[in-house]
Amino acid sequence: MKRTMPAVLLVLAILCGCCGCGQSENPRKHGVEELKIGALFSDTAGATGISYYHLLGLQRAAKAMKLPDPLCKYSVTDVSFDDSEPITATTAKPTEAARESEPESYTTEDGEVIVRAVPIDEKENESAVSAAADLIGQGCSVIVATDPIYDDLTAFLAQNFKKVTFLQYRGTHTDLKNLQSYSDNLYEAFYLAGAVAGCEGAKQIGFTARKGERDEADCINAFALGVAKNNPDAVINLRMTHVDFDLYQERTVPMELIEKDKCTLLAQSVFTALPVTVAAGAEAKKGRDPLPCFGFGYDMQADGGERYLGSVVFDFSIYYTEALTALSDGSFSAEPYVGGVKQGVVRLTTLQHASEKAKSEMQTLVLAFKKDALHPLEGFKPEKNGYAENITVR
């Protein structure tokens, strides 16, 4: 398979140093002192998306194992490469993004409008293959690819850098000894949230989502199934922002769920705390009582008000610590890893203002997950619109 990019050139001497010479005979046993982590991110890894939780997990794992801070490459989205040419160096020429000068205008004291061209500093956009090669050139023995867009690239690199271990989030390649795919069953924690919501008795439940695609749809459906388990008459009103991040819509959508759809409990799969602040009453200013609500991404208790229930959260440090420990002691296996409630990679935070019935239900379900006795989406068939029958798409 050929992908177009400038010719990949890697310095053979560095390739030797990074990819075999002087390292352990066991390519999967680095030793803690040899572990150095590099990471690829498709965005800035700010606190408005899943990348932030990958970064936080890597930092926590490195700190726990007393490793150097991970070397990170941010906003790397060019995943093109040419797999017909062997890699023989550690750097590739970055792809340049041409930008035109933008006009600047200002008005003089006499009212005259002046327009002039403003030169813009050109910045090179680093391709993913260049970024990964640079991390390897800096001595990284582990490369973490935190977005599925790197899937084919990490397989290509793993075949050429056999002494480097690659960890690929939601990858599909399973036939390489130095490449492990890892993923999370986030929907399991949403099922817990739904089951708790069902115990709280709300008939109209609002859900603020992003695009409702793929894994997010699984989370929404699992939430709906959890609700139906304990409250089969409840309706989940689903409204989307249709983008990954929009501060305006993440405030107005939950307000519409309350004011137009008459929802009395809110949940979300957007990453900011705006929906829970709406539920708390901070955005309404109409004397409305706070509503029960669930956050997402981190524990949003500080924003959720006096009816806040809990948040669905990630803890990727559990996986990263396990993988890095296995690399250091030689027990690493490239078998795909999936972490859910059982492993602690995803969970629902300790319930705050929930009924005793909801707390008991959560304990029962968590125990079922830990015994591998609960599989919420097993056998589930969505309606024609892709969602469970108790979901109304607004």
Secondary structure, DSSP 8 states (H G I E B T S, - for coil): -B---S-EE--HHHHHHHTTTTS-SSTT---GGG--EEEE-SS---TTSHHHHHHHHHHHHHHHTT----EEE-S------BTTS---SSEE--EE-----EEEEEE-TTS-EEEEEE-----EE--HHHHHHHHHHTT-SEEEE-SGGGHHHHHHHHHH-TTSEEEEET----S-TTEEEEEE-HHHHHHHHHHHHHHTT-SEEEEEES---HHHHHHHHHHHHHHHHH-TT-EEEEEE-SSS--HHHHHHHHHHHHHTT--SEEEE-SSSSHHHHHHHTTTT-SS-----EEEEES--HHHHGGGEEEEEEE-THHHHHHHHHHHHHT----S-EEE-TTTTSEEE---SS--HHHHHHHHHHHHHHHTT---TTTT----TTSS-TTEEE-
